[in-house]
Amino acid sequence: MIHPRDSSVVSFDCYGTLIDWQSGARAAVRALPELAHVDVEALIARRLEVELEVEHERYRPYDQVLAISIQRTASEFGVDLSDASATAFANSIGDWPAFQDAGGFLKRLATVGAPLAILSNVTRSSLAVSVRKLGAAFDQLITAEDVRSYKPDHDHWRELYRTRDVAASQQLHIAGSIAHDIRPAAELGATTVWVRRFHEPIPDDVEPDLIVQSLAELGDYWRLHYSR
């Protein structure tokens, strides 16, 4: 059984786990007149691939990564996106909504007593805005701005272990991305919960310790197994 009270730190990815980046990005794309006739879903999917390419070139602040990736992706779709529109897309991160189950789940989790952390690829200022939407307190926030690299590199995890003086085996990591979070956390030896919100294919090369469809389901799982 997996329960946060058995861990020295419970960590989360933010975007895709606590914050609904897909809905936020979709709304931001639709707000740009230049992209009015583009297949939004195809562009969003491709932009995420381009984002990974941009991140691996060298470290840039995440707002720059967002702006560059949307411009490059738009170009692939035949659109010369202006710098102003690219910046508007990057700035939209502050408007991306929290998942409906995130705030209540985090408030209940706080009663367990385990320290809570977020490991995120965004900037400190962007993450601070998103955390306020969640209405929950975190003991530690580690961003790409802090470690100067992007997940799935291991630097976020190493910083967590260093600053909290814990081993990977003492960490419970809850995340929605196999590539960015579950795989690297498992590689290091952390316990992992995959929040498979979008019914993604289950990969053959990594085995999360637990798979749930939402944070609400994870909360129900813990109540069922540990409320007796």
C-alpha positions as CSV (number, residue, x, y, z in Angstrom):
1,M,0.0,0.0,0.0
2,I,1.1,3.6,-0.7
3,H,0.2,6.4,1.7
4,P,1.8,9.8,2.3
5,R,2.3,9.2,6.0
6,D,4.9,6.6,5.1
7,S,7.0,9.2,3.1
8,S,9.4,11.9,4.3
9,V,8.2,14.2,1.5
10,V,5.3,14.2,-0.9
11,S,6.1,16.0,-4.2
12,F,4.0,17.0,-7.2
13,D,4.4,18.1,-10.7
14,C,2.2,21.2,-11.1
15,Y,1.1,21.6,-14.7
16,G,-0.9,18.6,-15.8
17,T,-1.3,17.4,-12.2
18,L,-2.6,20.3,-10.2
19,I,-3.0,23.0,-12.9
20,D,-4.9,22.2,-16.2
21,W,-2.3,23.3,-18.7
22,Q,-4.2,21.8,-21.6
23,S,-7.3,23.9,-21.1
24,G,-5.2,26.9,-20.4
25,A,-3.1,26.5,-23.4
26,R,-6.1,25.8,-25.6
27,A,-7.8,29.0,-24.5
28,A,-4.6,31.0,-25.0
29,V,-4.2,29.7,-28.6
30,R,-7.8,30.4,-29.4
31,A,-7.4,34.0,-28.2
32,L,-4.7,34.7,-30.9
33,P,-6.4,35.9,-34.1
34,E,-3.4,34.7,-36.2
35,L,-4.2,31.1,-35.2
36,A,-8.0,31.3,-35.8
37,H,-7.9,28.9,-38.7
38,V,-5.4,26.4,-37.3
39,D,-6.2,23.0,-35.9
40,V,-5.9,23.9,-32.3
41,E,-5.6,20.4,-30.9
42,A,-2.9,19.5,-33.4
43,L,-1.0,22.7,-32.7
44,I,-1.1,22.1,-29.0
45,A,0.2,18.6,-29.3
46,R,3.0,19.6,-31.6
47,R,3.9,22.6,-29.5
48,L,4.6,20.3,-26.5
49,E,7.1,18.4,-28.7
50,V,8.7,21.6,-29.8
51,E,8.9,22.8,-26.2
52,L,11.1,19.7,-25.4
53,E,13.4,20.6,-28.3
54,V,13.7,24.2,-27.1
55,E,14.4,23.1,-23.5
56,H,17.2,20.8,-24.6
57,E,19.0,23.5,-26.6
58,R,20.1,25.4,-23.5
59,Y,18.6,26.8,-20.4
60,R,16.1,29.6,-21.0
61,P,13.5,30.9,-18.5
62,Y,10.2,29.1,-19.2
63,D,8.3,32.1,-20.4
64,Q,10.9,32.3,-23.2
65,V,10.5,28.6,-23.9
66,L,6.7,29.1,-24.2
67,A,7.1,32.1,-26.6
68,I,9.8,30.4,-28.8
69,S,7.9,27.1,-28.9
70,I,4.6,28.7,-30.0
71,Q,6.3,30.7,-32.7
72,R,8.2,27.7,-34.1
73,T,5.1,25.6,-34.0
74,A,2.9,28.2,-35.6
75,S,5.5,28.5,-38.4
76,E,5.2,24.7,-39.0
77,F,1.4,25.4,-39.4
78,G,2.1,28.2,-41.9
79,V,1.6,31.1,-39.6
80,D,4.2,33.9,-39.0
81,L,3.3,34.5,-35.3
82,S,4.2,38.0,-34.0
83,D,6.4,38.5,-31.0
84,A,3.5,40.2,-29.3
85,S,1.3,37.2,-29.8
86,A,4.0,34.8,-28.7
87,T,4.5,36.9,-25.5
88,A,0.7,36.9,-24.9
89,F,0.7,33.1,-25.1
90,A,3.6,32.9,-22.7
91,N,2.0,35.3,-20.2
92,S,-1.3,33.2,-20.3
93,I,0.3,30.7,-17.9
94,G,-1.1,32.8,-15.0
95,D,-4.6,32.2,-16.3
96,W,-4.4,28.5,-16.6
97,P,-7.0,27.0,-14.2
98,A,-6.5,24.5,-11.4
99,F,-8.1,21.1,-11.8
100,Q,-11.4,21.0,-9.8
101,D,-10.2,18.2,-7.5
102,A,-6.7,19.8,-6.7
103,G,-7.5,22.3,-4.0
104,G,-9.7,20.0,-1.9
105,F,-7.2,17.1,-2.3
106,L,-4.3,19.3,-1.1
107,K,-6.1,20.6,1.9
108,R,-6.9,17.0,3.0
109,L,-3.4,15.9,2.3
110,A,-2.0,18.7,4.5
111,T,-3.7,17.0,7.5
112,V,-1.4,14.0,7.1
113,G,1.6,16.1,8.2
114,A,4.1,15.1,5.5
115,P,6.0,18.0,3.9
116,L,4.7,19.0,0.5
117,A,6.8,20.1,-2.4
118,I,6.3,21.0,-6.1
119,L,8.9,20.2,-8.8
120,S,8.2,22.3,-11.8
121,N,9.7,23.4,-15.1
122,V,8.4,27.0,-14.9
123,T,9.8,30.2,-13.4
124,R,9.4,31.1,-9.7
125,S,7.0,33.9,-10.5
126,S,4.7,31.8,-12.7
127,L,4.6,29.0,-10.1
128,A,3.7,31.4,-7.3
129,V,0.7,32.6,-9.3
130,S,-0.5,29.0,-9.9
131,V,0.1,28.0,-6.3
132,R,-2.2,30.8,-5.1
133,K,-5.0,29.3,-7.3
134,L,-4.6,26.0,-5.4
135,G,-5.2,27.6,-2.0
136,A,-2.8,25.2,-0.3
137,A,0.6,25.7,1.4
138,F,3.7,24.0,0.2
139,D,6.9,23.5,2.2
140,Q,9.1,23.8,-0.9
141,L,8.9,24.9,-4.5
142,I,11.7,23.8,-6.9
143,T,11.6,25.3,-10.4
144,A,13.7,25.1,-13.5
145,E,14.8,28.6,-12.6
146,D,16.4,27.3,-9.4
147,V,18.3,24.3,-10.9
148,R,18.9,25.8,-14.4
149,S,17.6,22.7,-16.1
150,Y,14.4,21.0,-17.2
151,K,12.7,17.8,-16.2
152,P,13.1,14.9,-17.1
153,D,16.7,15.7,-16.1
154,H,17.2,14.7,-12.5
155,D,18.3,18.1,-11.1
156,H,14.9,18.9,-9.5
157,W,15.0,15.7,-7.6
158,R,18.6,16.0,-6.5
159,E,17.9,19.5,-5.2
160,L,14.9,18.2,-3.2
161,Y,17.0,15.4,-1.7
162,R,19.9,17.8,-0.9
163,T,17.8,20.5,0.8
164,R,15.5,18.2,2.7
165,D,18.2,15.6,3.5
166,V,16.1,12.7,2.3
167,A,16.8,9.7,0.1
168,A,14.8,8.9,-3.1
169,S,13.2,5.9,-1.3
170,Q,11.6,8.4,1.2
171,Q,9.9,10.4,-1.5
172,L,6.3,10.0,-2.9
173,H,6.0,11.7,-6.2
174,I,2.6,12.4,-7.7
175,A,2.5,13.5,-11.3
176,G,0.6,13.5,-14.6
177,S,3.5,13.1,-17.0
178,I,5.3,9.8,-17.6
179,A,8.1,11.5,-19.6
180,H,8.7,14.5,-17.4
181,D,8.1,13.0,-13.9
182,I,7.2,9.4,-13.4
183,R,10.0,7.9,-15.4
184,P,12.8,10.0,-13.9
185,A,11.4,9.6,-10.4
186,A,11.2,5.9,-10.8
187,E,14.8,5.9,-12.2
188,L,16.0,7.5,-9.0
189,G,14.0,5.1,-6.8
190,A,11.1,7.2,-5.6
191,T,7.6,5.9,-5.1
192,T,5.4,7.2,-7.9
193,V,1.7,7.8,-8.4
194,W,0.7,8.5,-12.0
195,V,-2.4,10.7,-12.3
196,R,-3.5,9.5,-15.8
197,R,-6.1,12.2,-16.4
198,F,-6.2,11.9,-20.1
199,H,-6.2,8.1,-20.5
200,E,-2.8,8.1,-22.1
201,P,-1.4,4.8,-23.3
202,I,0.4,2.9,-20.5
203,P,4.1,2.5,-21.5
204,D,6.0,-0.8,-21.3
205,D,9.2,0.6,-20.0
206,V,8.1,2.2,-16.7
207,E,5.8,0.9,-14.0
208,P,4.3,3.5,-11.7
209,D,3.6,2.2,-8.2
210,L,0.0,3.3,-8.5
211,I,-2.2,4.6,-11.4
212,V,-5.3,6.7,-10.8
213,Q,-7.5,8.8,-13.1
214,S,-7.7,11.9,-10.9
215,L,-6.6,13.3,-7.5
216,A,-10.2,12.7,-6.3
217,E,-9.7,8.9,-7.0
218,L,-6.4,9.0,-5.2
219,G,-8.1,10.6,-2.2
220,D,-10.8,7.9,-2.3
221,Y,-8.1,5.2,-2.5
222,W,-6.4,6.5,0.6
223,R,-9.7,6.8,2.6
224,L,-10.7,3.3,1.6
225,H,-7.5,1.7,2.7
226,Y,-6.4,3.8,5.6
227,S,-9.6,5.1,7.4
228,R,-10.2,1.9,9.3
